[in-house]
Amino acid sequence: MTTAVIALGKIGLPLALQITSKGQHVIGADINQDVVNLVNDGIEPFPGETDLQEKLDHAISENLLTATTNTVEAVSKSKEIIVVVPVIVDNDGIPDFSMIDSATAEIAKGLQPGTLISYETTLPIGTTRNRFKPELEKISNLTCGEDFFLCHSPERVFSGRIFADLRKYPKLVGGTDEKSNDLAVEFYERILDFDDRPDLERANGVWNLGSSEAAEMAKLAETTYRNVNIALANEFALHAQDLGLDVFSVIEASNSQPFSHIHLPGVAVGGHCIPVYPKFYMHTDTSSKIPKVSTQINESMPQRVIDLAENYIGSLKGLTVAIFGVSYRGGVKETAFSGAFPLVEEITNRGGKAKVHDPLYSESEIRSLGLVPHETYESCDIAIIQADHQQYSELSYESFPGAKLIVDGRNIIDSEKVSPTPLKRLGDGRTW
Ligand SMILES: NC(=O)c1ccc[n+]([C@@H]2O[C@H](COP(=O)([O-])OP(=O)(O)OC[C@H]3O[C@@H](n4cnc5c(N)ncnc54)[C@H](O)[C@@H]3O)[C@@H](O)[C@H]2O)c1
């Protein structure tokens, strides 16, 4: 039995390798020829995924994985199809299905009777049944629930530890009909292993939620919940700042301490998921209130950080501000919805000069994002730590020559290393 995995990105490739690790053949299809070449050459196309290279070596040497740009052919040779092509949102927060629609059309062209298709991309509720099913039926001339089978099964993993997360969390599935439910359960039970989780209400494994809508909603509920939590943490952080509380350690400049240092955890939320999925949720629940507010709070954080910096230092006009981290979070080479972009915009609007550092990106990669690269040890007036790259815990006093203010938005820098003398903290010392 061969499985086709459509899109070999940070989620699709690990999924393909999870399946090959069970001895099953996979054809991976991706529109990016460079990704296809790298996979066929056994070279991981992106850094940072634990155990990926080792599993890729195994899959290639055992002839279990081939990559292609030809989705139609990959699908025509497979009885199970996993789709992980991204859905994004446009500037107005409206879902943009163009990439996944085009993949769906290709899948339909190659679709064979008896095939199960599982969409793992996070989707607005109803998308599998109301958008993909009619399109697949129309182009393939096959009937869903009779000739082919369709389900949604959301990815609940964190880049960097995907193989561990696949074992740790129950695999949620929901079909568009009973037979699709059953085939989806059988398929995922075959390709996944699960950790023993006595803390869960049911045995860890494949959980049949009964409908594609329930599976779509489960993922949107858990990610929107997180977005709301982050917004609340951001509110607490800002208020604690206003009050000068030690919990968010503000360290002020003095004779022996040449720069101020503000530690304000969680300044931004980025990536394809947490900033986007509340918008998918609101796409169907148009009367929803809380996700709207949490999204506003989280999206305002880069501006609030710059306000804070100006409160400490005065106008940014003519000052150089170094942003550490263009990735949306530490250890991941991904800039989707990264807080770095609104920070740069805000700094530029206020007359400052924004520069960006990131250990995962070369200077030319940073330039190709429309940004100006900054090297550690280059001078700057203000440093803002935007991503919690592990390397940033090693930053020292010498890393920021000339800086009058450091804002640590991720609680990653080591205060003892960046301070030439013991620190004097503001606030009354309480840490409740
Ligand atoms: N990254 C995460 O942490 C994460 C976590 C949970 C769920 N997800 C879900 O997985 C989806 C994919 O995320 P990712 O991180 O793998 O994205 P990614 O940007 O790393 O990779 C996407 C891949 O899709 C390919 N692609 C685009 N259009 C295509 C098409 N028509 N046919 C075939 N391939 C196509 C691109 O070339 C690229 O290689 C997300 O949209 C999200 O729904 C991601």
The ligand as a Tripos MOL2 file, in Angstrom:
@<TRIPOS>MOLECULE
LIG
   44    48     1     0     0
SMALL
NO_CHARGES

@<TRIPOS>ATOM
      1 N1          4.0310   24.4120   11.3090 N.am      1 LIG1
      2 C1          3.3480   24.0410   12.3720 C.2       1 LIG1
      3 O1          3.8340   24.1180   13.5030 O.2       1 LIG1
      4 C2          1.9590   23.4640   12.2270 C.ar      1 LIG1
      5 C3          1.3800   22.8950   13.3550 C.ar      1 LIG1
      6 C4          0.1340   22.3300   13.2410 C.ar      1 LIG1
      7 C5         -0.5250   22.3340   12.0220 C.ar      1 LIG1
      8 N2          0.0520   22.8850   10.9120 N.ar      1 LIG1
      9 C6         -0.6930   22.8210    9.6510 C.3       1 LIG1
     10 O2          0.1360   22.3570    8.6050 O.3       1 LIG1
     11 C7         -0.0020   23.2060    7.4760 C.3       1 LIG1
     12 C8          1.2990   23.2160    6.7260 C.3       1 LIG1
     13 O3          2.2610   23.8280    7.5600 O.3       1 LIG1
     14 P1          3.8190   23.6950    7.2850 P.3       1 LIG1
     15 O4          4.4780   24.2680    8.4920 O.co2     1 LIG1
     16 O5          4.1580   22.3170    6.8550 O.co2     1 LIG1
     17 O6          3.9980   24.7090    6.0500 O.3       1 LIG1
     18 P2          5.3400   24.9700    5.2330 P.3       1 LIG1
     19 O7          5.2450   26.3680    4.7900 O.co2     1 LIG1
     20 O8          6.5240   24.4870    5.9820 O.co2     1 LIG1
     21 O9          5.1820   24.0140    3.9720 O.3       1 LIG1
     22 C9          4.1520   24.1170    3.0390 C.3       1 LIG1
     23 C10         4.5530   23.3440    1.8000 C.3       1 LIG1
     24 O10         3.4160   23.3020    0.9430 O.3       1 LIG1
     25 C11         3.9070   23.3130   -0.3830 C.3       1 LIG1
     26 N3          2.7930   23.6160   -1.2860 N.ar      1 LIG1
     27 C12         2.1460   24.8000   -1.4720 C.ar      1 LIG1
     28 N4          1.1670   24.6580   -2.3780 N.ar      1 LIG1
     29 C13         1.1890   23.3610   -2.7690 C.ar      1 LIG1
     30 C14         0.3990   22.6030   -3.6900 C.ar      1 LIG1
     31 N5         -0.5930   23.1530   -4.3750 N.pl3     1 LIG1
     32 N6          0.6970   21.2940   -3.8580 N.ar      1 LIG1
     33 C15         1.7120   20.7170   -3.1680 C.ar      1 LIG1
     34 N7          2.4870   21.3890   -2.2720 N.ar      1 LIG1
     35 C16         2.2190   22.6960   -2.0770 C.ar      1 LIG1
     36 C17         4.9920   24.3570   -0.3180 C.3       1 LIG1
     37 O11         5.8570   24.2780   -1.4320 O.3       1 LIG1
     38 C18         5.6760   23.9900    0.9990 C.3       1 LIG1
     39 O12         6.7410   23.0680    0.8180 O.3       1 LIG1
     40 C19        -0.3970   24.5590    8.0630 C.3       1 LIG1
     41 O13        -1.1300   25.3370    7.1590 O.3       1 LIG1
     42 C20        -1.2080   24.1660    9.2390 C.3       1 LIG1
     43 O14        -2.5560   24.0140    8.8760 O.3       1 LIG1
     44 C21         1.2860   23.4490   10.9980 C.ar      1 LIG1
@<TRIPOS>BOND
     1     1     2 1
     2     2     3 2
     3     2     4 1
     4     4     5 ar
     5     4    44 ar
     6     5     6 ar
     7     6     7 ar
     8     7     8 ar
     9     8     9 1
    10     8    44 ar
    11     9    10 1
    12     9    42 1
    13    10    11 1
    14    11    12 1
    15    11    40 1
    16    12    13 1
    17    13    14 1
    18    14    15 2
    19    14    16 1
    20    14    17 1
    21    17    18 1
    22    18    19 2
    23    18    20 1
    24    18    21 1
    25    21    22 1
    26    22    23 1
    27    23    24 1
    28    23    38 1
    29    24    25 1
    30    25    26 1
    31    25    36 1
    32    26    27 ar
    33    26    35 ar
    34    27    28 ar
    35    28    29 ar
    36    29    30 ar
    37    29    35 ar
    38    30    31 1
    39    30    32 ar
    40    32    33 ar
    41    33    34 ar
    42    34    35 ar
    43    36    37 1
    44    36    38 1
    45    38    39 1
    46    40    41 1
    47    40    42 1
    48    42    43 1
@<TRIPOS>SUBSTRUCTURE
     1 LIG1         1 GROUP 0 **** ****
